[in-house]
Amino acid sequence: MTGLVLKDIRKSYGPVKVLHGIDLQIEKGEFVVFVGPSGCGKSTLLRMIAGLEGITAGEMQIEGQRVNDVPPSKRGIAMVFQSYALYPHMTVYDNMAFGMRIAGEDKAEIDRRVRSAAEKLQLEPYLDRLPKALSGGQRQRVAIGRAICRNPKVFLFDEPLSNLDAALRVATRIEIARLNESMPDTTMIYVTHDQVEAMTLADRIVVLSAGRVEQVGAPLELYEHPANLFVAKFIGSPAMNIVPTTIVEAGPTTTVSLGGDRNISLDIATPPDHKGRKASFGVRPEDLRIATEGEHALFSGTIGIVEALGEVTLLHLEELSGEDPVVVKLPGIVRDVRGKTLTFTADAGKLHLFDADGHSYRKA
Ligand SMILES: Nc1ncnc2c1ncn2[C@@H]1O[C@H](COP(=O)(O)OP(=O)(O)OP(=O)(O)O)[C@@H](O)[C@H]1O
C-alpha cells in the first residue's frame, strides 16, 4: 500500500516560488529522508505533509485519502521537532499522555500506550520527571515517545538530532533506527543536514535542490550512481572531485582528456556525436589510491594540506594544471607526505562522467 503520494506539489509565498512541482510516492512503512542545501525547501515540504503549511497547488494523499484540506490533527501524522517542544511544567508521563487526554482517550488505554512507548525508548525510569531534569537526548526521546503514543500513520522528523552533541546524536540515531524496525507499518519521513543520518537511516533518500527533486534512490544507489553533478557533489564527504574535460573518443567506451597528454579510457558509453564535447570527469576522494609502477595515472601533483583524522588521511593534491586541488582520502594514518609529488589512480568502475548539462552518462 502507498503511504504517501505527492502529485505536482507546489508552494509559493506570495510571488516567491519555493517548491516547483514535487512528485513522490512513498510506500507504507518506508523510511524516506529529505536532504538538500539550506533553503531548498525540505522543511517546507515536511510541514506541508504535516498540514502546518497550506498546499499552493498539486495533490497530497495519505494512505489513499486526499488530505490537501484535512487539518493536521486529522491526518494521522505525528511530528518530532529539533526543539523537542515539550511542556516544561508537565512530567514525562503527562507530556506523552497529553495529546491522548485531549482526544478523550480512555485512561487505561492512555496508560498502556505511554508505558509501551516508554519501554521502547527506555524512558521508564524518567516518567515522573520534569523535562528540565532530563538530558537533551532524553528530552528528544520523550518527544519521540509522545509521537509514538499517537499511533501515527506517518511519522515526521524535522532535524531531530541537530541540538544533540556528537555522542548523543549517534545513540539517538540508533534509537530511531530501532524504532523504525519496531514499527514496520509506520511511514517515516525525516529531514536532515547530516549525511550519516541520511545514509544509515533511509530506505530511500530524496535529494532536493532549489525546490526541485534532483534524484530519489536508495542511499548506495545515489552514492554509486548519482544522476547528475549536483547529487554527485552533494552525497559523499569530502565531495567528489570534478574536473572539466573534453570527450576525445565517444562510443561504447569513452576517452576523455584531462589536459596535457593525459587521456583516460572510461568504461562508460557516450553517443558518438558527443565526440569533442565538453564534459565533467568525476572521481571520489576515497576511490583514489597511490598508483603503482606502470599503472595508468589519473592525477599527479604535489601534496599540499594534509588532514590526518586518524581513521583516514585527507591529502590535498595541488595539480600541475592549476585547477582546484584534488582531494584524496586514504585509509589510516599517512605520514610525511606533505610536499611530495605523488601519482594517483582509481579502478575503472569508480569513474564518473557527466555531460555539459551535468547529467550522468552512466544510467542511474
Ligand atoms: N513564510 C515564508 N515566507 C517566505 N518565504 C519563506 C517562508 N518560509 C520559508 N520561506 C523560503 O522558502 C525556502 C525554503 O525554506 P525551507 O525552510 O523549507 O528550507 P530548508 O531546505 O528546510 O532549509 P534549512 O535546511 O536551512 O532548514 C527558503 O528560501 C525560505 O526563505
The ligand as a Tripos MOL2 file, in Angstrom:
@<TRIPOS>MOLECULE
LIG
   31    33     1     0     0
SMALL
NO_CHARGES

@<TRIPOS>ATOM
      1 N1          6.8890   32.1280    5.4660 N.pl3     1 LIG1
      2 C1          7.7510   32.2890    4.4390 C.ar      1 LIG1
      3 N2          7.6760   33.3430    3.6190 N.ar      1 LIG1
      4 C2          8.5210   33.4980    2.5700 C.ar      1 LIG1
      5 N3          9.4930   32.6250    2.2600 N.ar      1 LIG1
      6 C3          9.6180   31.5470    3.0490 C.ar      1 LIG1
      7 C4          8.7710   31.3130    4.1690 C.ar      1 LIG1
      8 N4          9.1490   30.1420    4.7410 N.ar      1 LIG1
      9 C5         10.1790   29.6830    4.0190 C.ar      1 LIG1
     10 N5         10.4750   30.5100    3.0040 N.ar      1 LIG1
     11 C6         11.5340   30.3390    1.9820 C.3       1 LIG1
     12 O1         11.3680   29.0770    1.3990 O.3       1 LIG1
     13 C7         12.6140   28.4830    1.0950 C.3       1 LIG1
     14 C8         12.6630   27.0830    1.6590 C.3       1 LIG1
     15 O2         12.7100   27.1360    3.0750 O.3       1 LIG1
     16 P1         12.8540   25.8190    3.9580 P.3       1 LIG1
     17 O3         12.8680   26.2330    5.3940 O.co2     1 LIG1
     18 O4         11.8360   24.8360    3.5460 O.co2     1 LIG1
     19 O5         14.2700   25.3070    3.5110 O.3       1 LIG1
     20 P2         15.1350   24.1210    4.1140 P.3       1 LIG1
     21 O6         15.5950   23.3380    2.9580 O.co2     1 LIG1
     22 O7         14.3690   23.4050    5.1590 O.co2     1 LIG1
     23 O8         16.3280   24.9410    4.7390 O.3       1 LIG1
     24 P3         17.1870   24.6490    6.0620 P.3       1 LIG1
     25 O9         17.9630   23.4260    5.7680 O.co2     1 LIG1
     26 O10        18.0320   25.8740    6.1700 O.co2     1 LIG1
     27 O11        16.2180   24.4900    7.2000 O.co2     1 LIG1
     28 C9         13.6680   29.4210    1.6540 C.3       1 LIG1
     29 O12        14.2120   30.1430    0.5900 O.3       1 LIG1
     30 C10        12.9090   30.2960    2.6020 C.3       1 LIG1
     31 O13        13.4880   31.5780    2.6650 O.3       1 LIG1
@<TRIPOS>BOND
     1     1     2 1
     2     2     3 ar
     3     2     7 ar
     4     3     4 ar
     5     4     5 ar
     6     5     6 ar
     7     6     7 ar
     8     6    10 ar
     9     7     8 ar
    10     8     9 ar
    11     9    10 ar
    12    10    11 1
    13    11    12 1
    14    11    30 1
    15    12    13 1
    16    13    14 1
    17    13    28 1
    18    14    15 1
    19    15    16 1
    20    16    17 2
    21    16    18 1
    22    16    19 1
    23    19    20 1
    24    20    21 2
    25    20    22 1
    26    20    23 1
    27    23    24 1
    28    24    25 2
    29    24    26 1
    30    24    27 1
    31    28    29 1
    32    28    30 1
    33    30    31 1
@<TRIPOS>SUBSTRUCTURE
     1 LIG1         1 GROUP 0 **** ****
